[in-house]
Amino acid sequence: MEQALKSISPNKEVFTVKKESALIADVKAGDKHAFKLLYQQHIGRVYALCYRMTGEKNMAEDAVQEVFIQLWRKIANYDGNSQFSTWLHSVTANVTISYMRKQRGWFQRMLNIELSGGSEPVAPQQPDNEDLEKHIRALPERARLVFVLHAVEGYRHEEIAKMLNMAVGSSKAQLHRAKGLLKHAMGYKDE
């Protein structure tokens, strides 16, 4: 996957809605070349979301593959009422959550992450993006998923609750937990 990501140079041409609509129509008709172009256009954003959600490179790569397999199978479900990137984002989040559930039980993954999480102190300073990403990846799974979906991707708690099969209050509590853990990891004191 890493090789595939490196070998794809960013497409300089910005797809217009009309061009993308035609490309999607071709993909719906079974055109594999059109699917490759769609893949090249969206692989970066799909991988970024999968990586943020899983917190693990290998798992994110596997989830990306699953996303594009599902995209090929379910492209006919795209009705054009929203932007394709919005629809693909939703598909990516849902497929990644399903993929993670299949890999290991929630309880086992939460224990593994919580027990193996880094405990080295971090000096209180403005974190750079790499530090922040590292701290997000170190969050317990449910807190990380809720944080990424809400704070990074902009989903509402009601949507997150449906996606993760939890109560809205649990989504809010996990977001609060994630924020507290991030503050602590980055060396900020509670006020």
KOLROVO-46701 format. One record per residue: x, y, z of N, C-alpha, C in turn; residue in one letter. Coordinates in pm, 1 decimal, decimal comma, padded with zeros to 6 digits, always signed. Each point is the difference from the previous one (the first is absolute). Example, Ala and Ser with C-alpha at 12.3 -4.5 7.8 and 13.67 -1.06 7.14 Angstrom:
! residues 2
> n.east_n.north_n.up_ca.east_ca.north_ca.up_c.east_c.north_c.up_rest
> +01319,0_-00569,0_+00780,0_-00089,0_+00119,0_+00000,0_+00090,0_+00120,0_+00000,0_A
> -00035,0_+00105,0_-00072,0_+00082,0_+00119,0_+00006,0_-00077,0_+00109,0_+00073,0_S
//
This chain:
! residues 191
> n.east_n.north_n.up_ca.east_ca.north_ca.up_c.east_c.north_c.up_rest
> +00083,3_-00118,4_+00000,0_-00083,3_+00118,4_+00000,0_+00087,6_+00124,6_+00000,0_M
> +00104,9_-00000,6_+00084,1_+00087,4_+00117,1_+00005,6_+00060,8_+00026,0_-00137,3_E
> +00041,8_-00109,6_-00065,3_+00055,8_+00012,1_-00134,5_-00103,9_+00060,2_-00093,8_Q
> -00123,7_-00045,2_+00011,8_-00107,2_+00051,2_-00086,4_-00023,2_+00148,0_+00026,8_A
> +00004,1_+00039,6_+00126,3_-00020,0_+00140,9_+00033,7_+00112,2_+00086,3_-00055,1_L
> +00123,3_-00050,4_+00006,5_+00113,1_+00077,5_-00049,6_+00000,4_+00007,5_-00152,6_K
> -00045,1_-00107,9_-00065,0_+00006,4_-00003,4_-00145,9_-00107,2_+00085,2_-00066,4_S
> -00100,4_+00038,3_+00075,6_-00106,3_+00082,4_-00057,6_+00035,6_+00145,7_+00023,3_I
> +00029,1_+00067,7_-00108,0_+00027,8_+00141,9_+00015,6_-00133,1_+00072,0_+00009,7_S
> -00006,7_+00103,4_+00082,5_-00125,9_+00071,2_+00014,6_-00048,0_+00048,9_-00136,4_P
> -00124,1_-00024,6_-00027,1_-00058,5_+00039,1_-00126,4_-00015,3_+00151,0_-00001,6_N
> +00073,9_+00065,6_-00088,5_-00001,5_+00146,0_-00005,9_-00134,9_+00053,2_-00048,6_K
> -00066,6_-00080,7_-00082,3_-00128,2_+00044,0_-00054,3_-00107,3_-00011,4_+00106,9_E
> -00068,7_+00107,4_+00025,5_-00108,3_-00002,5_+00096,2_-00123,9_-00048,6_-00073,3_V
> -00061,5_-00102,8_+00056,6_-00120,1_-00052,2_-00064,0_-00113,1_+00097,9_+00018,9_F
> -00063,1_+00035,7_-00107,0_-00120,7_+00079,7_+00012,5_-00112,1_-00096,0_+00033,9_T
> -00110,3_+00053,6_+00048,5_-00113,6_-00085,3_+00034,9_-00045,9_-00076,8_-00123,4_V
> -00000,6_+00066,8_-00115,9_-00043,3_-00063,9_-00122,9_+00093,7_-00114,3_-00037,7_K
> +00132,5_+00024,1_+00007,4_+00096,1_-00104,9_-00033,9_-00011,2_-00116,6_+00098,6_K
> -00013,2_+00033,0_+00127,9_-00010,3_-00106,2_+00099,1_-00129,2_-00077,9_-00018,7_E
> -00107,8_+00067,0_-00033,4_-00127,0_-00068,6_-00025,5_+00013,6_-00096,8_-00116,7_S
> +00067,3_+00043,6_-00105,7_+00021,5_-00087,5_-00115,6_+00088,2_-00118,9_+00039,2_A
> +00101,7_+00025,8_+00079,8_+00088,6_-00106,2_+00046,1_-00077,9_-00101,5_+00083,8_L
> -00084,3_+00049,2_+00089,1_-00080,5_-00088,3_+00084,9_-00095,9_-00082,6_-00085,4_I
> -00059,1_+00062,6_-00100,9_-00089,6_-00073,4_-00091,1_+00076,5_-00111,8_-00070,1_A
> +00123,3_+00028,3_-00040,3_+00082,8_-00102,8_-00064,4_+00031,5_-00113,4_+00097,1_D
> +00029,0_+00035,2_+00125,2_+00028,8_-00102,7_+00101,3_-00124,8_-00085,2_+00022,6_V
> -00115,0_+00064,5_+00007,9_-00125,6_-00074,5_+00017,7_-00023,5_-00097,0_-00115,5_K
> +00049,4_+00035,6_-00117,8_-00014,9_-00085,9_-00117,5_+00106,5_-00110,0_-00004,6_A
> +00090,0_-00002,6_+00099,7_+00100,7_-00105,5_+00008,7_+00135,3_+00033,7_-00059,4_G
> +00026,5_+00126,4_-00027,1_+00126,3_+00043,4_-00059,9_+00110,3_+00000,8_+00106,4_D
> +00093,1_-00095,2_-00012,0_+00107,8_-00013,0_+00099,2_+00100,4_+00114,3_-00008,1_K
> +00022,7_+00052,5_-00119,4_+00090,6_+00114,0_-00013,7_-00058,5_+00122,5_+00071,4_H
> -00128,8_+00022,4_-00013,3_-00065,5_+00111,4_+00069,1_+00009,2_-00019,3_+00151,3_A
> -00012,2_-00124,8_+00045,3_+00012,3_-00027,8_+00143,5_+00140,8_+00032,3_+00048,2_F
> +00100,0_-00032,4_-00081,7_+00139,2_+00030,8_+00035,9_+00018,4_+00151,0_+00015,3_K
> -00059,2_+00077,6_-00090,9_+00009,4_+00145,8_+00010,1_-00069,5_+00051,2_+00125,9_L
> -00115,4_-00057,5_+00031,5_-00072,0_+00038,6_+00121,4_+00083,4_-00035,7_+00123,8_L
> +00061,5_-00117,2_-00003,1_+00089,0_-00044,3_+00107,3_+00114,2_+00099,8_+00019,0_Y
> +00065,3_+00035,9_-00109,5_+00112,6_+00092,7_+00006,9_-00042,5_+00136,3_+00054,4_Q
> -00118,1_+00039,9_-00033,2_-00049,2_+00129,7_+00045,2_-00026,8_+00002,3_+00151,0_Q
> -00042,4_-00113,2_+00056,6_-00048,6_-00000,8_+00138,7_+00082,5_-00082,2_+00098,3_H
> +00102,7_-00071,0_-00045,0_+00075,9_-00088,2_+00088,2_+00060,8_+00073,8_+00119,6_I
> +00050,1_+00118,2_-00019,9_+00065,2_+00073,3_+00109,1_-00094,5_+00030,2_+00115,4_G
> -00117,1_+00051,2_-00032,0_-00097,0_+00033,8_+00104,9_-00054,8_-00124,9_+00067,9_R
> -00023,0_-00105,9_-00079,0_-00050,7_-00124,8_+00057,4_+00103,2_-00058,3_+00096,8_V
> +00125,9_-00003,5_-00043,2_+00104,7_-00054,0_+00087,7_+00013,7_+00084,4_+00127,5_Y
> -00004,4_+00130,9_-00014,3_+00014,6_+00087,7_+00117,1_-00109,1_-00027,8_+00102,8_A
> -00123,5_-00014,9_-00046,2_-00109,6_-00027,9_+00093,4_+00015,8_-00137,9_+00062,8_L
> +00032,6_-00099,9_-00081,0_+00019,3_-00135,2_+00054,0_+00111,8_-00002,1_+00104,3_C
> +00107,3_+00071,9_-00028,0_+00113,1_+00002,9_+00093,0_-00036,8_+00069,2_+00130,6_Y
> -00072,2_+00110,3_-00011,6_-00042,3_+00069,5_+00122,4_-00092,5_-00086,7_+00083,5_R
> -00085,2_-00074,2_-00066,5_-00096,0_-00082,2_+00072,8_+00063,6_-00124,2_+00061,7_M
> +00089,2_-00066,2_-00072,4_+00059,3_-00123,6_+00050,7_+00119,9_+00025,8_+00089,6_T
> +00074,9_+00105,2_-00030,3_+00119,6_+00029,7_+00078,0_+00116,9_-00091,1_-00031,8_G
> -00017,2_-00089,1_-00096,9_+00104,8_-00095,2_-00034,7_+00016,5_-00002,8_-00151,8_E
> +00123,7_+00009,5_-00046,7_+00028,6_+00007,1_-00143,4_-00051,0_-00123,0_-00075,1_K
> +00034,7_-00118,4_+00047,0_-00040,2_-00122,5_-00070,1_-00151,7_-00016,2_-00002,6_N
> -00062,8_+00029,1_+00111,4_-00144,7_-00011,8_+00006,2_-00065,6_+00103,1_-00092,2_M
> +00056,3_+00119,3_-00005,9_-00053,8_+00103,9_-00087,6_+00012,3_-00041,9_-00146,8_A
> +00112,8_-00058,5_-00035,5_+00019,7_-00045,9_-00137,8_-00101,2_-00107,1_-00036,2_E
> -00023,6_-00092,5_+00091,1_-00099,9_-00104,4_-00025,0_-00140,1_+00060,3_-00010,8_D
> -00029,3_+00095,6_+00085,5_-00131,5_+00064,8_-00004,0_-00019,7_+00075,4_-00131,8_A
> +00105,5_+00064,2_-00049,5_-00008,0_+00070,2_-00129,0_-00036,4_-00098,4_-00110,6_V
> +00064,6_-00115,0_+00000,6_-00031,8_-00100,6_-00101,1_-00147,0_-00040,2_+00009,3_Q
> -00046,6_-00019,9_+00121,0_-00139,8_-00037,9_+00020,0_-00093,9_+00111,0_-00046,3_E
> +00036,5_+00125,0_+00024,4_-00081,1_+00113,1_-00044,5_-00015,5_-00002,0_-00151,9_V
> +00109,4_-00018,2_-00071,3_-00007,4_+00004,0_-00145,2_-00066,0_-00125,4_-00059,0_F
> +00010,9_-00111,5_+00068,6_-00075,5_-00118,6_-00042,4_-00149,1_+00027,7_+00014,3_I
> -00038,3_+00055,5_+00115,1_-00141,1_+00032,1_+00023,0_-00047,5_+00109,8_-00095,7_Q
> +00086,8_+00094,6_-00029,8_-00035,5_+00106,6_-00093,3_-00033,2_-00060,0_-00136,8_L
> +00082,4_-00092,6_-00047,6_-00025,0_-00064,2_-00129,4_-00135,5_-00072,9_+00002,2_W
> -00026,2_-00068,1_+00109,9_-00124,5_-00076,4_+00011,1_-00123,0_+00089,0_+00016,6_R
> +00016,0_+00114,1_+00068,4_-00116,4_+00080,1_+00038,9_-00010,8_+00134,4_-00069,6_K
> +00080,6_+00023,2_-00101,1_-00002,7_+00129,5_-00068,7_-00139,2_+00029,1_-00056,0_I
> -00075,6_-00103,5_-00033,1_-00136,0_+00019,1_-00053,0_-00090,8_+00066,5_+00104,0_A
> +00034,9_-00010,8_+00128,2_-00080,5_+00062,3_+00105,8_+00018,2_+00151,3_+00006,7_N
> +00103,6_+00050,8_-00063,9_+00021,7_+00145,2_+00000,0_-00102,3_+00062,3_-00093,9_Y
> -00085,2_+00085,6_+00057,1_-00110,4_+00056,6_-00078,7_+00026,7_+00141,7_-00050,9_D
> +00112,0_+00058,8_+00037,7_+00033,6_+00132,6_-00049,7_-00065,5_+00114,6_+00074,6_G
> -00073,2_-00028,5_+00107,0_-00065,7_+00106,9_+00076,2_+00096,4_+00079,5_+00086,8_N
> +00117,5_-00055,3_+00024,1_+00104,0_+00071,3_+00075,3_+00128,2_-00008,9_-00081,3_S
> +00101,1_+00072,6_+00044,0_+00128,8_-00010,3_-00068,1_+00053,3_-00141,5_+00018,3_Q
> +00068,0_-00049,9_-00100,7_+00054,6_-00134,6_+00007,3_+00096,2_-00012,7_+00117,2_F
> +00082,5_+00101,7_+00022,5_+00098,1_-00007,1_+00109,0_-00069,0_-00013,0_+00135,5_S
> -00115,3_+00062,9_+00016,7_-00076,2_-00010,8_+00124,6_-00051,2_-00142,4_+00017,4_T
> -00054,5_-00055,3_-00107,1_-00051,9_-00136,7_+00004,1_+00113,7_-00098,7_+00026,4_W
> +00114,1_+00018,4_-00068,6_+00114,7_-00088,5_+00018,2_+00053,8_+00009,8_+00142,7_L
> -00002,0_+00117,8_+00057,1_+00045,2_+00019,5_+00137,8_-00085,6_-00083,6_+00094,8_H
> -00129,9_+00003,4_-00019,7_-00091,0_-00077,9_+00083,4_+00023,5_-00149,4_-00019,0_S
> +00017,1_-00042,8_-00123,1_+00028,7_-00140,8_-00028,8_+00130,5_-00040,0_+00068,3_V
> +00100,7_+00084,6_-00010,6_+00130,5_-00028,7_+00059,8_-00011,5_-00017,2_+00151,1_T
> -00068,9_+00091,8_+00065,2_-00015,6_-00008,8_+00145,9_-00073,0_-00128,3_+00038,4_A
> -00108,2_-00030,3_-00068,0_-00078,0_-00119,7_+00033,5_+00076,2_-00128,7_-00028,4_N
> +00067,6_-00007,7_-00112,5_+00076,6_-00120,5_-00033,8_+00115,9_-00017,3_+00098,5_V
> +00065,8_+00108,6_+00036,7_+00112,2_-00009,5_+00093,8_-00046,9_-00048,0_+00136,8_T
> -00112,5_+00050,0_+00045,2_-00055,3_-00045,5_+00128,4_-00032,2_-00148,8_-00007,5_I
> -00065,6_-00042,0_-00106,9_-00032,6_-00143,0_-00016,8_+00126,4_-00084,2_-00005,8_S
> +00099,1_+00048,0_-00072,7_+00125,7_-00073,3_-00012,2_+00065,4_-00017,0_+00137,5_Y
> +00001,7_+00106,5_+00077,8_+00062,2_-00006,6_+00132,4_-00074,1_-00097,7_+00090,1_M
> -00131,5_-00000,8_-00008,8_-00078,9_-00092,9_+00081,9_+00031,6_-00144,4_-00037,0_R
> +00024,0_-00026,3_-00127,0_+00030,3_-00136,7_-00043,9_+00136,9_-00045,2_+00048,3_K
> +00093,5_+00091,0_+00011,0_+00137,7_-00036,7_+00033,0_+00013,5_-00055,3_+00140,8_Q
> -00057,4_+00067,5_+00094,7_+00003,6_-00043,6_+00139,8_-00119,4_+00059,6_+00070,3_R
> -00039,8_-00060,8_+00106,6_-00110,7_+00053,0_+00078,6_+00035,7_+00135,3_+00058,2_G
> -00101,3_+00083,0_+00017,7_+00021,1_+00133,5_+00055,9_+00069,7_-00006,8_+00135,2_W
> -00044,4_-00088,1_+00084,7_+00054,5_-00006,5_+00134,9_+00148,9_-00034,0_-00003,3_F
> +00038,3_-00100,4_-00079,2_+00140,2_-00039,4_-00009,7_+00085,2_+00113,9_-00055,1_Q
> -00048,6_+00067,6_-00105,9_+00077,0_+00110,3_-00058,0_+00016,2_+00113,9_+00100,2_R
> -00106,5_+00030,9_+00073,9_+00009,6_+00109,7_+00097,1_+00103,9_-00033,2_+00106,0_M
> +00000,4_-00123,2_+00050,0_+00098,7_-00038,7_+00100,4_+00140,3_+00008,1_-00055,9_L
> +00021,4_-00050,2_-00119,6_+00133,4_+00003,7_-00060,2_+00049,3_+00142,5_-00015,8_N
> -00083,3_+00086,8_-00046,9_+00041,3_+00138,2_-00022,6_+00025,7_+00069,1_+00133,1_I
> -00090,5_-00019,5_+00096,1_+00017,9_+00067,5_+00128,5_+00122,9_-00050,4_+00073,9_E
> +00028,3_-00129,9_-00009,6_+00116,0_-00054,3_+00069,7_+00130,3_+00033,5_-00070,1_L
> -00003,9_+00016,5_-00132,2_+00124,0_+00025,7_-00072,5_+00020,6_+00147,3_-00029,6_S
> -00091,5_+00085,2_+00043,2_+00012,1_+00143,2_-00027,8_+00124,0_+00058,1_+00064,5_G
> +00062,7_+00093,0_-00067,8_+00121,9_+00063,5_+00051,3_-00028,3_+00079,8_+00125,5_G
> +00095,8_-00001,4_+00092,2_-00019,8_+00075,3_+00123,1_+00112,7_+00100,2_+00023,4_S
> +00076,6_+00027,9_-00104,3_+00108,5_+00095,1_+00018,3_-00056,4_+00142,0_+00003,7_E
> +00048,9_+00083,1_+00089,9_-00053,2_+00135,5_+00011,7_+00037,1_+00085,4_-00120,6_P
> -00089,8_+00090,5_-00031,9_+00022,0_+00090,3_-00112,6_+00005,5_+00142,1_+00054,7_V
> +00099,2_+00074,9_-00043,2_+00013,3_+00137,5_+00046,1_-00114,4_+00084,6_-00054,4_A
> -00059,7_+00086,1_+00082,5_-00108,5_+00083,5_-00049,0_+00050,1_+00103,4_-00099,2_P
> -00030,0_-00021,5_-00124,8_+00034,4_+00093,5_-00106,1_-00100,3_-00020,2_-00111,5_Q
> -00002,1_+00091,5_-00093,1_-00091,5_-00014,2_-00112,9_+00044,0_-00121,4_-00081,3_Q
> -00084,1_-00105,1_-00007,6_+00042,8_-00119,8_-00071,5_-00004,2_+00022,3_-00150,9_P
> +00092,6_-00066,8_-00070,4_-00009,9_+00005,0_-00145,6_-00095,8_-00110,5_-00043,4_D
> -00030,0_-00004,5_-00127,7_-00098,2_-00096,3_-00050,1_+00041,0_-00143,8_+00025,9_N
> +00130,1_-00029,7_-00010,5_+00045,7_-00137,0_+00023,5_-00023,3_-00039,9_+00144,8_E
> +00029,8_+00091,2_+00094,6_-00024,2_-00030,0_+00141,4_-00148,1_-00022,8_+00025,5_D
> -00083,0_+00085,8_-00053,7_-00143,2_-00012,5_+00019,9_-00050,9_-00131,6_-00058,2_L
> +00043,3_-00034,1_-00120,4_-00040,7_-00127,2_-00061,3_+00044,5_-00117,9_+00086,5_E
> +00121,7_+00007,5_+00053,7_+00051,6_-00107,1_+00086,0_-00087,5_-00014,9_+00124,2_K
> -00038,1_+00111,9_+00060,3_-00083,6_-00004,5_+00119,9_-00140,6_-00049,9_-00032,6_H
> -00051,8_+00037,6_-00113,9_-00132,6_-00049,5_-00041,1_+00005,4_-00150,6_-00019,5_I
> +00105,1_-00049,7_-00065,3_+00014,3_-00144,9_-00021,7_+00010,1_-00075,8_+00131,9_R
> +00054,0_+00064,2_+00103,8_+00018,1_-00066,4_+00128,9_-00128,0_-00004,1_+00083,4_A
> -00103,1_+00071,4_-00042,3_-00126,0_-00001,6_+00074,5_-00061,6_-00139,6_-00001,3_L
> -00075,1_-00035,0_+00104,5_-00075,8_-00125,3_-00004,7_-00094,2_+00002,3_-00120,8_P
> -00027,8_-00115,8_-00053,5_-00070,4_-00008,5_-00127,9_-00130,5_+00078,9_-00007,3_E
> -00089,9_-00020,7_+00092,0_-00130,2_+00067,7_-00008,8_+00016,0_+00151,0_+00013,2_R
> +00086,3_+00044,2_+00089,3_+00024,2_+00143,8_+00014,9_+00061,9_+00056,3_-00127,7_A
> +00093,4_-00074,3_-00059,3_+00064,0_+00044,7_-00124,0_-00101,9_+00009,4_-00113,9_R
> -00083,5_-00103,9_-00013,6_-00099,9_+00001,7_-00106,7_-00094,3_+00118,3_+00013,3_L
> -00050,5_+00021,8_+00120,2_-00092,5_+00111,7_+00021,5_+00071,6_+00132,4_-00023,6_V
> +00121,8_+00013,3_+00050,0_+00074,2_+00124,4_-00018,8_+00023,1_+00028,9_-00147,9_F
> +00046,7_-00099,2_-00073,7_+00026,7_+00020,0_-00143,2_-00128,3_+00032,4_-00074,5_V
> -00105,1_-00076,3_+00026,0_-00125,6_+00023,2_-00071,8_-00061,0_+00135,5_+00033,9_L
> +00010,7_+00042,4_+00126,3_-00062,5_+00126,6_+00040,8_+00091,0_+00120,4_-00024,9_H
> +00116,6_-00002,4_+00060,0_+00086,7_+00118,4_-00002,2_+00072,9_+00017,6_-00132,5_A
> +00037,8_-00108,9_-00064,3_+00077,0_+00010,0_-00123,1_-00091,1_-00002,2_-00122,4_V
> -00095,2_-00092,4_-00001,1_-00082,7_-00019,2_-00118,4_-00134,6_+00072,5_+00005,6_E
> -00039,5_+00048,5_+00115,4_-00118,0_+00084,7_+00009,0_-00134,7_-00069,4_+00014,0_G
> -00001,3_-00127,4_+00035,7_-00127,0_-00068,2_+00021,4_-00065,1_+00048,7_+00129,9_Y
> -00131,7_-00003,6_+00005,2_-00074,8_+00033,5_+00122,0_-00005,9_-00124,4_+00088,7_R
> -00023,0_+00021,6_+00129,1_-00004,5_-00112,5_+00094,1_-00109,0_-00100,2_-00037,1_H
> -00111,3_+00047,3_-00051,8_-00108,3_-00089,9_-00039,5_+00045,8_-00094,5_-00111,4_E
> +00076,2_+00053,6_-00096,1_+00051,4_-00081,2_-00110,3_+00104,1_-00100,2_+00050,9_E
> +00086,1_+00046,7_+00087,6_+00105,0_-00086,6_+00055,7_-00063,5_-00113,0_+00080,4_I
> -00100,3_+00033,6_+00078,3_-00067,9_-00101,3_+00081,4_-00056,9_-00111,2_-00088,1_A
> -00059,8_+00037,5_-00111,4_-00053,7_-00100,6_-00093,3_+00111,9_-00083,4_-00060,1_K
> +00107,3_+00066,8_-00043,9_+00109,5_-00070,1_-00065,2_+00067,7_-00100,0_+00093,2_M
> +00016,7_+00038,2_+00125,6_+00074,0_-00082,8_+00095,7_-00091,2_-00082,8_+00089,9_L
> -00130,9_+00009,7_-00024,8_-00097,3_-00076,9_+00078,3_+00014,3_+00028,5_+00150,0_N
> -00008,5_+00129,0_+00033,5_+00009,0_+00041,9_+00139,2_-00101,6_+00110,6_+00023,9_M
> -00022,1_+00033,4_+00124,6_-00090,9_+00108,8_+00033,8_+00066,4_+00133,7_-00030,7_A
> -00081,3_+00101,3_-00025,9_+00052,3_+00133,9_-00027,0_+00082,8_+00048,6_+00119,1_V
> -00048,0_-00026,3_+00120,3_+00073,5_+00038,8_+00120,2_+00136,2_-00067,4_+00008,5_G
> +00009,0_-00122,9_-00046,2_+00128,3_-00070,6_-00000,5_+00096,9_+00065,0_-00098,6_S
> -00053,7_+00043,3_-00113,8_+00084,2_+00069,5_-00098,0_+00055,9_+00127,6_+00062,1_S
> -00084,4_+00074,9_+00067,1_+00044,7_+00124,1_+00064,4_+00102,6_-00029,1_+00108,7_K
> -00024,3_-00105,4_+00076,5_+00094,2_-00036,2_+00107,4_+00134,7_-00043,0_-00057,7_A
> -00001,5_-00075,5_-00109,7_+00124,9_-00043,4_-00061,5_+00077,6_+00119,1_-00057,0_Q
> -00072,7_+00097,5_-00055,3_+00066,7_+00120,3_-00050,0_+00065,3_+00075,2_+00116,0_L
> -00071,0_+00013,8_+00109,9_+00053,8_+00067,0_+00118,8_+00123,8_-00075,7_+00050,3_H
> -00009,4_-00132,0_+00002,7_+00112,6_-00082,4_+00043,1_+00119,8_+00021,5_-00091,8_R
> -00024,5_-00002,2_-00130,8_+00108,1_+00017,7_-00097,3_+00067,9_+00135,3_+00018,8_A
> -00079,3_+00104,6_+00016,1_+00057,1_+00133,9_+00019,4_+00084,5_+00005,0_+00126,4_K
> -00049,0_-00059,1_+00106,3_+00075,6_-00001,6_+00125,6_+00131,1_-00075,4_-00013,8_G
> -00005,6_-00115,4_-00066,3_+00122,4_-00078,8_-00020,2_+00099,6_+00073,2_-00089,3_L
> -00050,6_+00068,1_-00102,1_+00089,3_+00077,1_-00087,6_+00065,2_+00115,3_+00075,3_L
> -00079,4_+00070,6_+00080,4_+00056,2_+00110,2_+00080,5_+00109,3_-00052,3_+00092,5_K
> -00029,1_-00111,0_+00064,9_+00097,8_-00058,4_+00093,1_+00126,5_-00043,1_-00075,6_H
> -00018,3_-00066,8_-00113,5_+00114,7_-00049,0_-00077,6_+00086,9_+00114,7_-00051,4_A
> -00062,1_+00114,8_-00026,4_+00075,7_+00113,9_-00053,1_+00048,9_+00092,3_+00111,1_M
> -00023,3_-00039,8_+00126,8_+00056,3_+00073,3_+00111,3_-00080,9_+00118,5_+00049,4_G
> -00125,7_+00010,6_-00039,2_-00084,7_+00109,5_+00048,2_-00063,3_-00041,1_+00132,8_Y
> -00007,0_+00094,5_+00090,0_-00059,9_-00026,6_+00130,5_-00148,7_+00032,6_-00005,9_K
> -00079,4_-00075,8_+00076,6_-00143,3_+00030,2_+00009,4_-00018,2_+00128,8_+00077,7_D
> -00094,1_+00078,8_-00047,6_-00023,4_+00127,7_+00067,5_-00127,8_-00002,9_+00076,9_E
//
